[in-house]
Amino acid sequence: MADRSLRGMRLGAQSFQTEEGVDFVERVTARYRADDDSEFEVQFAEDAEVPTHWENPRTGQTGVLLDAAGTPVEEDQAEEKAARTHWDMLLERRSIAELEELLEERLQLLRAARGQGQAGGNLKSAS
């Protein structure tokens, strides 16, 4: 039976695809310098935004992007938007006067329901 065994490739060991007819994207090389003054290079696609900080895959230290002259690139401190809270979004739709009016309507409904015994006994009087 051993003479009739099938011969072939190992599963997942090699790919039969070739790089023939494949157009690779243009690349740029970015240089980074870590705190211990070691420099390393990372390749990015030409149209990618190159980050100002990158972790060195060998040492694990974070490096700062260097320009062509070898000086660190200053990070643009763009104005950061504060996170919008639910209150901010509510104020975009309603004014304070409208909110006070809605609150008073809801309180009147709760007081009326409490007076009839429907809302339960654990609501405290707001007056």
N, CA, C and O atoms as CSV, one atom per row, in Angstrom:
chain,resi,resn,atom,element,x,y,z
A,1,MET,N,N,0.815,-1.183,0.000
A,1,MET,CA,C,0.000,0.000,0.000
A,1,MET,C,C,0.866,1.257,0.000
A,1,MET,O,O,0.434,2.290,-0.513
A,2,ALA,N,N,2.063,1.201,0.554
A,2,ALA,CA,C,2.934,2.357,0.615
A,2,ALA,C,C,3.364,2.805,-0.771
A,2,ALA,O,O,3.629,3.990,-0.971
A,3,ASP,N,N,3.440,1.908,-1.721
A,3,ASP,CA,C,3.855,2.297,-3.067
A,3,ASP,C,C,2.744,3.022,-3.815
A,3,ASP,O,O,2.998,3.636,-4.852
A,4,ARG,N,N,1.518,2.961,-3.304
A,4,ARG,CA,C,0.408,3.634,-3.974
A,4,ARG,C,C,0.001,4.920,-3.272
A,4,ARG,O,O,-1.024,5.501,-3.628
A,5,SER,N,N,0.753,5.385,-2.300
A,5,SER,CA,C,0.376,6.597,-1.567
A,5,SER,C,C,0.524,7.818,-2.465
A,5,SER,O,O,1.356,7.850,-3.372
A,6,LEU,N,N,-0.295,8.807,-2.193
A,6,LEU,CA,C,-0.285,10.037,-2.981
A,6,LEU,C,C,0.828,10.957,-2.500
A,6,LEU,O,O,1.086,11.072,-1.302
A,7,ARG,N,N,1.468,11.595,-3.433
A,7,ARG,CA,C,2.488,12.572,-3.084
A,7,ARG,C,C,1.935,13.963,-3.376
A,7,ARG,O,O,1.174,14.156,-4.324
A,8,GLY,N,N,2.313,14.894,-2.576
A,8,GLY,CA,C,1.820,16.245,-2.794
A,8,GLY,C,C,2.476,17.228,-1.853
A,8,GLY,O,O,3.477,16.923,-1.204
A,9,MET,N,N,1.898,18.411,-1.789
A,9,MET,CA,C,2.420,19.482,-0.951
A,9,MET,C,C,1.777,19.392,0.427
A,9,MET,O,O,0.701,18.816,0.587
A,10,ARG,N,N,2.441,19.961,1.408
A,10,ARG,CA,C,1.843,20.061,2.734
A,10,ARG,C,C,0.766,21.132,2.693
A,10,ARG,O,O,0.898,22.122,1.973
A,11,LEU,N,N,-0.271,20.943,3.442
A,11,LEU,CA,C,-1.359,21.917,3.467
A,11,LEU,C,C,-0.886,23.228,4.080
A,11,LEU,O,O,-0.300,23.240,5.162
A,12,GLY,N,N,-1.139,24.311,3.397
A,12,GLY,CA,C,-0.820,25.631,3.906
A,12,GLY,C,C,0.650,25.973,3.909
A,12,GLY,O,O,1.020,27.032,4.415
A,13,ALA,N,N,1.487,25.145,3.380
A,13,ALA,CA,C,2.922,25.400,3.444
A,13,ALA,C,C,3.367,26.419,2.413
A,13,ALA,O,O,4.188,27.284,2.717
A,14,GLN,N,N,2.848,26.336,1.211
A,14,GLN,CA,C,3.277,27.250,0.163
A,14,GLN,C,C,2.074,27.683,-0.657
A,14,GLN,O,O,1.077,26.970,-0.771
A,15,SER,N,N,2.199,28.859,-1.215
A,15,SER,CA,C,1.153,29.375,-2.077
A,15,SER,C,C,1.562,29.166,-3.524
A,15,SER,O,O,2.736,29.304,-3.869
A,16,PHE,N,N,0.606,28.836,-4.363
A,16,PHE,CA,C,0.881,28.655,-5.782
A,16,PHE,C,C,0.679,29.950,-6.568
A,16,PHE,O,O,0.882,29.975,-7.781
A,17,GLN,N,N,0.281,31.024,-5.885
A,17,GLN,CA,C,0.091,32.295,-6.554
A,17,GLN,C,C,1.442,32.936,-6.800
A,17,GLN,O,O,2.371,32.800,-6.003
A,18,THR,N,N,1.533,33.635,-7.915
A,18,THR,CA,C,2.766,34.362,-8.221
A,18,THR,C,C,2.483,35.857,-8.161
A,18,THR,O,O,1.327,36.279,-8.131
A,19,GLU,N,N,3.534,36.642,-8.144
A,19,GLU,CA,C,3.383,38.091,-8.131
A,19,GLU,C,C,3.338,38.652,-9.539
A,19,GLU,O,O,3.469,39.860,-9.737
A,20,GLU,N,N,3.155,37.795,-10.499
A,20,GLU,CA,C,3.109,38.202,-11.895
A,20,GLU,C,C,1.823,38.979,-12.153
A,20,GLU,O,O,0.736,38.502,-11.827
A,21,GLY,N,N,1.937,40.168,-12.733
A,21,GLY,CA,C,0.776,40.989,-13.068
A,21,GLY,C,C,0.226,41.786,-11.891
A,21,GLY,O,O,-0.824,42.416,-12.015
A,22,VAL,N,N,0.903,41.770,-10.772
A,22,VAL,CA,C,0.452,42.501,-9.591
A,22,VAL,C,C,1.169,43.848,-9.550
A,22,VAL,O,O,2.395,43.906,-9.635
A,23,ASP,N,N,0.406,44.922,-9.419
A,23,ASP,CA,C,0.984,46.262,-9.308
A,23,ASP,C,C,1.008,46.646,-7.831
A,23,ASP,O,O,-0.043,46.816,-7.213
A,24,PHE,N,N,2.197,46.781,-7.272
A,24,PHE,CA,C,2.323,47.177,-5.878
A,24,PHE,C,C,2.163,48.683,-5.760
A,24,PHE,O,O,2.537,49.434,-6.660
A,25,VAL,N,N,1.606,49.109,-4.643
A,25,VAL,CA,C,1.400,50.529,-4.408
A,25,VAL,C,C,2.760,51.175,-4.101
A,25,VAL,O,O,3.653,50.541,-3.539
A,26,GLU,N,N,2.889,52.435,-4.479
A,26,GLU,CA,C,4.116,53.172,-4.187
A,26,GLU,C,C,4.236,53.346,-2.682
A,26,GLU,O,O,3.239,53.504,-1.978
A,27,ARG,N,N,5.483,53.314,-2.199
A,27,ARG,CA,C,5.713,53.383,-0.764
A,27,ARG,C,C,6.657,54.520,-0.414
A,27,ARG,O,O,7.465,54.966,-1.229
A,28,VAL,N,N,6.530,54.969,0.815
A,28,VAL,CA,C,7.457,55.953,1.369
A,28,VAL,C,C,8.038,55.368,2.649
A,28,VAL,O,O,7.380,54.596,3.346
A,29,THR,N,N,9.256,55.736,2.945
A,29,THR,CA,C,9.919,55.257,4.152
A,29,THR,C,C,9.975,56.394,5.160
A,29,THR,O,O,10.481,57.478,4.869
A,30,ALA,N,N,9.452,56.132,6.339
A,30,ALA,CA,C,9.472,57.126,7.419
A,30,ALA,C,C,10.510,56.705,8.448
A,30,ALA,O,O,10.594,55.535,8.822
A,31,ARG,N,N,11.297,57.672,8.899
A,31,ARG,CA,C,12.317,57.388,9.924
A,31,ARG,C,C,11.821,57.897,11.268
A,31,ARG,O,O,11.231,58.972,11.367
A,32,TYR,N,N,12.074,57.095,12.302
A,32,TYR,CA,C,11.669,57.438,13.657
A,32,TYR,C,C,12.872,57.340,14.583
A,32,TYR,O,O,13.790,56.558,14.338
A,33,ARG,N,N,12.864,58.145,15.660
A,33,ARG,CA,C,13.924,58.089,16.672
A,33,ARG,C,C,13.273,57.871,18.036
A,33,ARG,O,O,12.358,58.592,18.433
A,34,ALA,N,N,13.780,56.841,18.749
A,34,ALA,CA,C,13.267,56.519,20.085
A,34,ALA,C,C,14.001,57.338,21.133
A,34,ALA,O,O,14.924,58.087,20.812
A,35,ASP,N,N,13.588,57.195,22.394
A,35,ASP,CA,C,14.194,57.951,23.497
A,35,ASP,C,C,15.655,57.613,23.708
A,35,ASP,O,O,16.420,58.453,24.183
A,36,ASP,N,N,16.061,56.385,23.359
A,36,ASP,CA,C,17.467,55.995,23.547
A,36,ASP,C,C,18.325,56.354,22.326
A,36,ASP,O,O,19.426,55.826,22.169
A,37,ASP,N,N,17.834,57.239,21.472
A,37,ASP,CA,C,18.494,57.732,20.253
A,37,ASP,C,C,18.683,56.666,19.183
A,37,ASP,O,O,19.436,56.886,18.234
A,38,SER,N,N,18.024,55.520,19.306
A,38,SER,CA,C,18.065,54.528,18.225
A,38,SER,C,C,17.051,54.936,17.165
A,38,SER,O,O,15.963,55.413,17.485
A,39,GLU,N,N,17.412,54.747,15.914
A,39,GLU,CA,C,16.534,55.102,14.805
A,39,GLU,C,C,16.074,53.837,14.095
A,39,GLU,O,O,16.810,52.855,14.004
A,40,PHE,N,N,14.843,53.879,13.593
A,40,PHE,CA,C,14.314,52.765,12.825
A,40,PHE,C,C,13.433,53.315,11.720
A,40,PHE,O,O,12.972,54.454,11.786
A,41,GLU,N,N,13.204,52.493,10.703
A,41,GLU,CA,C,12.424,52.913,9.534
A,41,GLU,C,C,11.187,52.043,9.402
A,41,GLU,O,O,11.203,50.853,9.720
A,42,VAL,N,N,10.108,52.668,8.924
A,42,VAL,CA,C,8.847,51.977,8.677
A,42,VAL,C,C,8.363,52.406,7.305
A,42,VAL,O,O,8.434,53.586,6.962
A,43,GLN,N,N,7.873,51.458,6.516
A,43,GLN,CA,C,7.361,51.791,5.190
A,43,GLN,C,C,5.841,51.921,5.244
A,43,GLN,O,O,5.145,51.122,5.871
A,44,PHE,N,N,5.354,52.959,4.563
A,44,PHE,CA,C,3.928,53.226,4.470
A,44,PHE,C,C,3.551,53.391,3.011
A,44,PHE,O,O,4.402,53.698,2.177
A,45,ALA,N,N,2.275,53.189,2.698
A,45,ALA,CA,C,1.779,53.481,1.361
A,45,ALA,C,C,1.923,54.981,1.125
A,45,ALA,O,O,1.822,55.786,2.051
A,46,GLU,N,N,2.158,55.333,-0.128
A,46,GLU,CA,C,2.421,56.731,-0.462
A,46,GLU,C,C,1.258,57.642,-0.085
A,46,GLU,O,O,1.473,58.787,0.313
A,47,ASP,N,N,0.033,57.147,-0.204
A,47,ASP,CA,C,-1.125,57.989,0.080
A,47,ASP,C,C,-1.592,57.886,1.532
A,47,ASP,O,O,-2.601,58.494,1.890
A,48,ALA,N,N,-0.882,57.130,2.379
A,48,ALA,CA,C,-1.262,56.995,3.781
A,48,ALA,C,C,-0.770,58.181,4.596
A,48,ALA,O,O,0.246,58.793,4.267
A,49,GLU,N,N,-1.490,58.498,5.651
A,49,GLU,CA,C,-1.066,59.560,6.558
A,49,GLU,C,C,-0.042,58.964,7.522
A,49,GLU,O,O,-0.351,58.031,8.264
A,50,VAL,N,N,1.157,59.496,7.508
A,50,VAL,CA,C,2.243,58.964,8.336
A,50,VAL,C,C,2.077,59.496,9.754
A,50,VAL,O,O,2.051,60.711,9.950
A,51,PRO,N,N,1.961,58.610,10.757
A,51,PRO,CA,C,1.781,59.077,12.133
A,51,PRO,C,C,3.060,59.682,12.703
A,51,PRO,O,O,4.162,59.331,12.281
A,52,THR,N,N,2.910,60.585,13.655
A,52,THR,CA,C,4.070,61.253,14.238
A,52,THR,C,C,4.767,60.382,15.275
A,52,THR,O,O,5.917,60.652,15.621
A,53,HIS,N,N,4.104,59.349,15.777
A,53,HIS,CA,C,4.707,58.428,16.746
A,53,HIS,C,C,4.474,57.002,16.273
A,53,HIS,O,O,3.412,56.681,15.740
A,54,TRP,N,N,5.486,56.137,16.475
A,54,TRP,CA,C,5.377,54.732,16.068
A,54,TRP,C,C,6.205,53.893,17.019
A,54,TRP,O,O,7.281,54.304,17.454
A,55,GLU,N,N,5.702,52.725,17.334
A,55,GLU,CA,C,6.413,51.838,18.257
A,55,GLU,C,C,7.418,50.989,17.499
A,55,GLU,O,O,7.078,50.364,16.494
A,56,ASN,N,N,8.658,50.964,17.982
A,56,ASN,CA,C,9.708,50.161,17.370
A,56,ASN,C,C,9.376,48.688,17.581
A,56,ASN,O,O,9.240,48.253,18.725
A,57,PRO,N,N,9.242,47.904,16.502
A,57,PRO,CA,C,8.859,46.501,16.661
A,57,PRO,C,C,9.927,45.657,17.359
A,57,PRO,O,O,9.611,44.602,17.910
A,58,ARG,N,N,11.167,46.099,17.343
A,58,ARG,CA,C,12.249,45.316,17.979
A,58,ARG,C,C,12.383,45.610,19.465
A,58,ARG,O,O,12.534,44.693,20.272
A,59,THR,N,N,12.328,46.893,19.831
A,59,THR,CA,C,12.579,47.269,21.220
A,59,THR,C,C,11.305,47.598,21.998
A,59,THR,O,O,11.307,47.545,23.228
A,60,GLY,N,N,10.231,47.933,21.309
A,60,GLY,CA,C,8.991,48.294,21.982
A,60,GLY,C,C,8.924,49.739,22.418
A,60,GLY,O,O,7.924,50.161,22.998
A,61,GLN,N,N,9.981,50.519,22.150
A,61,GLN,CA,C,9.980,51.934,22.511
A,61,GLN,C,C,9.260,52.738,21.441
A,61,GLN,O,O,9.266,52.375,20.265
A,62,THR,N,N,8.644,53.827,21.859
A,62,THR,CA,C,7.934,54.693,20.931
A,62,THR,C,C,8.906,55.701,20.339
A,62,THR,O,O,9.663,56.353,21.059
A,63,GLY,N,N,8.874,55.819,19.017
A,63,GLY,CA,C,9.743,56.753,18.331
A,63,GLY,C,C,8.980,57.942,17.784
A,63,GLY,O,O,7.773,57.867,17.550
A,64,VAL,N,N,9.694,59.040,17.584
A,64,VAL,CA,C,9.125,60.280,17.033
A,64,VAL,C,C,9.556,60.387,15.581
A,64,VAL,O,O,10.703,60.089,15.247
A,65,LEU,N,N,8.650,60.808,14.722
A,65,LEU,CA,C,8.910,60.951,13.290
A,65,LEU,C,C,9.993,62.000,13.047
A,65,LEU,O,O,9.991,63.069,13.657
A,66,LEU,N,N,10.912,61.675,12.149
A,66,LEU,CA,C,11.979,62.605,11.773
A,66,LEU,C,C,11.728,63.120,10.366
A,66,LEU,O,O,11.218,62.392,9.515
A,67,ASP,N,N,12.091,64.390,10.117
A,67,ASP,CA,C,11.984,64.921,8.762
A,67,ASP,C,C,13.242,64.560,7.978
A,67,ASP,O,O,14.094,63.825,8.478
A,68,ALA,N,N,13.365,65.069,6.760
A,68,ALA,CA,C,14.496,64.727,5.893
A,68,ALA,C,C,15.830,65.167,6.489
A,68,ALA,O,O,16.859,64.547,6.223
A,69,ALA,N,N,15.822,66.237,7.295
A,69,ALA,CA,C,17.060,66.732,7.905
A,69,ALA,C,C,17.427,65.978,9.178
A,69,ALA,O,O,18.518,66.167,9.715
A,70,GLY,N,N,16.531,65.129,9.664
A,70,GLY,CA,C,16.811,64.348,10.859
A,70,GLY,C,C,16.344,64.983,12.149
A,70,GLY,O,O,16.700,64.515,13.231
A,71,THR,N,N,15.549,66.047,12.055
A,71,THR,CA,C,15.011,66.677,13.262
A,71,THR,C,C,13.588,66.164,13.503
A,71,THR,O,O,12.861,65.880,12.551
A,72,PRO,N,N,13.195,66.047,14.764
A,72,PRO,CA,C,11.846,65.552,15.067
A,72,PRO,C,C,10.770,66.482,14.509
A,72,PRO,O,O,10.906,67.705,14.545
A,73,VAL,N,N,9.713,65.884,13.999
A,73,VAL,CA,C,8.587,66.640,13.441
A,73,VAL,C,C,7.685,67.063,14.580
A,73,VAL,O,O,7.300,66.254,15.424
A,74,GLU,N,N,7.352,68.352,14.593
A,74,GLU,CA,C,6.454,68.868,15.618
A,74,GLU,C,C,5.038,68.407,15.306
A,74,GLU,O,O,4.586,68.471,14.163
A,75,GLU,N,N,4.352,67.946,16.334
A,75,GLU,CA,C,2.979,67.479,16.173
A,75,GLU,C,C,2.044,68.674,16.156
A,75,GLU,O,O,2.136,69.551,17.015
A,76,ASP,N,N,1.144,68.713,15.180
A,76,ASP,CA,C,0.166,69.796,15.114
A,76,ASP,C,C,-0.841,69.624,16.225
A,76,ASP,O,O,-1.524,68.604,16.315
A,77,GLN,N,N,-0.924,70.629,17.066
A,77,GLN,CA,C,-1.886,70.587,18.157
A,77,GLN,C,C,-3.201,71.163,17.650
A,77,GLN,O,O,-3.537,72.316,17.923
A,78,ALA,N,N,-3.937,70.346,16.910
A,78,ALA,CA,C,-5.226,70.781,16.388
A,78,ALA,C,C,-6.201,70.956,17.543
A,78,ALA,O,O,-6.117,70.274,18.565
A,79,GLU,N,N,-7.115,71.876,17.354
A,79,GLU,CA,C,-8.095,72.136,18.400
A,79,GLU,C,C,-8.982,70.903,18.550
A,79,GLU,O,O,-9.704,70.512,17.633
A,80,GLU,N,N,-8.904,70.313,19.726
A,80,GLU,CA,C,-9.675,69.103,19.988
A,80,GLU,C,C,-11.098,69.496,20.351
A,80,GLU,O,O,-11.320,70.388,21.169
A,81,LYS,N,N,-12.051,68.824,19.736
A,81,LYS,CA,C,-13.439,69.078,20.070
A,81,LYS,C,C,-13.785,68.345,21.357
A,81,LYS,O,O,-13.416,67.188,21.557
A,82,ALA,N,N,-14.489,69.039,22.205
A,82,ALA,CA,C,-14.955,68.391,23.427
A,82,ALA,C,C,-16.055,67.401,23.060
A,82,ALA,O,O,-16.831,67.634,22.133
A,83,ALA,N,N,-16.111,66.324,23.778
A,83,ALA,CA,C,-17.129,65.312,23.498
A,83,ALA,C,C,-18.509,65.897,23.775
A,83,ALA,O,O,-18.726,66.565,24.786
A,84,ARG,N,N,-19.422,65.636,22.871
A,84,ARG,CA,C,-20.783,66.125,23.041
A,84,ARG,C,C,-21.523,65.211,24.002
A,84,ARG,O,O,-21.569,63.995,23.813
A,85,THR,N,N,-22.095,65.804,25.026
A,85,THR,CA,C,-22.858,65.031,25.998
A,85,THR,C,C,-24.329,65.032,25.602
A,85,THR,O,O,-24.746,65.739,24.684
A,86,HIS,N,N,-25.103,64.222,26.320
A,86,HIS,CA,C,-26.547,64.194,26.062
A,86,HIS,C,C,-27.164,65.557,26.346
A,86,HIS,O,O,-28.084,65.989,25.652
A,87,TRP,N,N,-26.653,66.227,27.370
A,87,TRP,CA,C,-27.159,67.557,27.714
A,87,TRP,C,C,-26.893,68.545,26.584
A,87,TRP,O,O,-27.759,69.356,26.255
A,88,ASP,N,N,-25.704,68.487,25.989
A,88,ASP,CA,C,-25.382,69.383,24.868
A,88,ASP,C,C,-26.321,69.150,23.694
A,88,ASP,O,O,-26.805,70.099,23.078
A,89,MET,N,N,-26.575,67.886,23.389
A,89,MET,CA,C,-27.470,67.576,22.270
A,89,MET,C,C,-28.898,68.001,22.573
A,89,MET,O,O,-29.617,68.433,21.671
A,90,LEU,N,N,-29.324,67.885,23.837
A,90,LEU,CA,C,-30.658,68.322,24.230
A,90,LEU,C,C,-30.784,69.827,24.078
A,90,LEU,O,O,-31.812,70.325,23.620
A,91,LEU,N,N,-29.723,70.563,24.466
A,91,LEU,CA,C,-29.769,72.023,24.350
A,91,LEU,C,C,-29.753,72.494,22.899
A,91,LEU,O,O,-30.140,73.626,22.609
A,92,GLU,N,N,-29.303,71.627,21.984
A,92,GLU,CA,C,-29.373,71.993,20.567
A,92,GLU,C,C,-30.803,71.951,20.062
A,92,GLU,O,O,-31.157,72.643,19.107
A,93,ARG,N,N,-31.632,71.123,20.717
A,93,ARG,CA,C,-33.016,70.971,20.262
A,93,ARG,C,C,-34.005,71.835,21.042
A,93,ARG,O,O,-35.018,72.264,20.490
A,94,ARG,N,N,-33.721,72.095,22.317
A,94,ARG,CA,C,-34.652,72.817,23.182
A,94,ARG,C,C,-33.936,73.929,23.936
A,94,ARG,O,O,-32.733,73.860,24.186
A,95,SER,N,N,-34.695,74.947,24.288
A,95,SER,CA,C,-34.137,76.014,25.118
A,95,SER,C,C,-34.380,75.666,26.587
A,95,SER,O,O,-35.139,74.748,26.897
A,96,ILE,N,N,-33.736,76.402,27.481
A,96,ILE,CA,C,-33.908,76.167,28.918
A,96,ILE,C,C,-35.356,76.416,29.326
A,96,ILE,O,O,-35.913,75.688,30.147
A,97,ALA,N,N,-35.959,77.453,28.744
A,97,ALA,CA,C,-37.352,77.768,29.075
A,97,ALA,C,C,-38.277,76.605,28.659
A,97,ALA,O,O,-39.179,76.237,29.411
A,98,GLU,N,N,-38.059,76.044,27.496
A,98,GLU,CA,C,-38.878,74.903,27.057
A,98,GLU,C,C,-38.687,73.701,27.975
A,98,GLU,O,O,-39.645,72.999,28.298
A,99,LEU,N,N,-37.448,73.469,28.390
A,99,LEU,CA,C,-37.177,72.339,29.276
A,99,LEU,C,C,-37.837,72.532,30.640
A,99,LEU,O,O,-38.362,71.576,31.212
A,100,GLU,N,N,-37.817,73.754,31.164
A,100,GLU,CA,C,-38.479,74.026,32.443
A,100,GLU,C,C,-39.986,73.822,32.329
A,100,GLU,O,O,-40.622,73.309,33.250
A,101,GLU,N,N,-40.553,74.226,31.196
A,101,GLU,CA,C,-41.985,74.044,30.971
A,101,GLU,C,C,-42.341,72.551,30.899
A,101,GLU,O,O,-43.339,72.123,31.480
A,102,LEU,N,N,-41.531,71.766,30.192
A,102,LEU,CA,C,-41.768,70.321,30.104
A,102,LEU,C,C,-41.633,69.651,31.475
A,102,LEU,O,O,-42.408,68.758,31.815
A,103,LEU,N,N,-40.649,70.088,32.253
A,103,LEU,CA,C,-40.457,69.534,33.584
A,103,LEU,C,C,-41.670,69.813,34.461
A,103,LEU,O,O,-42.141,68.939,35.187
A,104,GLU,N,N,-42.160,71.023,34.385
A,104,GLU,CA,C,-43.329,71.382,35.204
A,104,GLU,C,C,-44.555,70.560,34.797
A,104,GLU,O,O,-45.318,70.135,35.665
A,105,GLU,N,N,-44.759,70.328,33.498
A,105,GLU,CA,C,-45.884,69.503,33.025
A,105,GLU,C,C,-45.766,68.084,33.562
A,105,GLU,O,O,-46.753,67.514,34.028
A,106,ARG,N,N,-44.557,67.502,33.502
A,106,ARG,CA,C,-44.356,66.125,33.967
A,106,ARG,C,C,-44.554,66.036,35.485
A,106,ARG,O,O,-45.115,65.060,35.982
A,107,LEU,N,N,-44.088,67.065,36.228
A,107,LEU,CA,C,-44.280,67.069,37.670
A,107,LEU,C,C,-45.757,67.156,38.026
A,107,LEU,O,O,-46.201,66.504,38.971
A,108,GLN,N,N,-46.516,67.942,37.292
A,108,GLN,CA,C,-47.958,68.032,37.544
A,108,GLN,C,C,-48.636,66.694,37.298
A,108,GLN,O,O,-49.514,66.289,38.060
A,109,LEU,N,N,-48.225,65.999,36.222
A,109,LEU,CA,C,-48.797,64.675,35.952
A,109,LEU,C,C,-48.464,63.693,37.072
A,109,LEU,O,O,-49.329,62.924,37.493
A,110,LEU,N,N,-47.235,63.707,37.557
A,110,LEU,CA,C,-46.840,62.815,38.647
A,110,LEU,C,C,-47.579,63.146,39.938
A,110,LEU,O,O,-48.011,62.249,40.662
A,111,ARG,N,N,-47.722,64.432,40.219
A,111,ARG,CA,C,-48.452,64.831,41.428
A,111,ARG,C,C,-49.912,64.419,41.353
A,111,ARG,O,O,-50.495,63.988,42.347
A,112,ALA,N,N,-50.505,64.554,40.165
A,112,ALA,CA,C,-51.905,64.157,39.994
A,112,ALA,C,C,-52.056,62.650,40.156
A,112,ALA,O,O,-53.005,62.184,40.785
A,113,ALA,N,N,-51.125,61.888,39.593
A,113,ALA,CA,C,-51.189,60.430,39.721
A,113,ALA,C,C,-50.954,60.016,41.174
A,113,ALA,O,O,-51.567,59.059,41.647
A,114,ARG,N,N,-50.090,60.713,41.875
A,114,ARG,CA,C,-49.804,60.396,43.267
A,114,ARG,C,C,-51.021,60.693,44.142
A,114,ARG,O,O,-51.326,59.966,45.087
A,115,GLY,N,N,-51.694,61.767,43.804
A,115,GLY,CA,C,-52.894,62.129,44.554
A,115,GLY,C,C,-53.984,61.081,44.389
A,115,GLY,O,O,-54.799,60.901,45.293
A,116,GLN,N,N,-54.017,60.383,43.251
A,116,GLN,CA,C,-55.020,59.352,43.005
A,116,GLN,C,C,-54.544,57.978,43.457
A,116,GLN,O,O,-55.296,57.006,43.377
A,117,GLY,N,N,-53.268,57.883,43.943
A,117,GLY,CA,C,-52.765,56.625,44.437
A,117,GLY,C,C,-52.233,55.691,43.355
A,117,GLY,O,O,-52.073,54.498,43.615
A,118,GLN,N,N,-51.955,56.189,42.154
A,118,GLN,CA,C,-51.502,55.335,41.060
A,118,GLN,C,C,-49.963,55.267,40.960
A,118,GLN,O,O,-49.431,54.291,40.431
A,119,ALA,N,N,-49.270,56.251,41.441
A,119,ALA,CA,C,-47.830,56.314,41.219
A,119,ALA,C,C,-47.021,55.656,42.328
A,119,ALA,O,O,-45.796,55.609,42.219
A,120,GLY,N,N,-47.627,55.157,43.366
A,120,GLY,CA,C,-46.860,54.541,44.443
A,120,GLY,C,C,-46.561,55.545,45.528
A,120,GLY,O,O,-46.806,56.739,45.354
A,121,GLY,N,N,-46.033,55.079,46.651
A,121,GLY,CA,C,-45.851,55.953,47.788
A,121,GLY,C,C,-44.434,56.475,47.952
A,121,GLY,O,O,-44.186,57.186,48.926
A,122,ASN,N,N,-43.490,56.176,47.075
A,122,ASN,CA,C,-42.123,56.596,47.298
A,122,ASN,C,C,-41.724,57.846,46.518
A,122,ASN,O,O,-40.531,58.127,46.394
A,123,LEU,N,N,-42.688,58.607,45.988
A,123,LEU,CA,C,-42.365,59.886,45.354
A,123,LEU,C,C,-42.493,60.979,46.403
A,123,LEU,O,O,-43.483,61.019,47.134
A,124,LYS,N,N,-41.529,61.848,46.488
A,124,LYS,CA,C,-41.572,62.919,47.468
A,124,LYS,C,C,-42.150,64.177,46.820
A,124,LYS,O,O,-42.026,64.385,45.613
A,125,SER,N,N,-42.754,64.971,47.606
A,125,SER,CA,C,-43.324,66.217,47.101
A,125,SER,C,C,-42.211,67.191,46.757
A,125,SER,O,O,-41.266,67.356,47.528
A,126,ALA,N,N,-42.321,67.846,45.586
A,126,ALA,CA,C,-41.310,68.781,45.134
A,126,ALA,C,C,-41.544,70.168,45.684
A,126,ALA,O,O,-40.697,71.044,45.507
A,127,SER,N,N,-42.687,70.405,46.358
A,127,SER,CA,C,-42.968,71.751,46.852
A,127,SER,C,C,-42.573,71.939,48.268
A,127,SER,O,O,-42.751,73.025,48.820
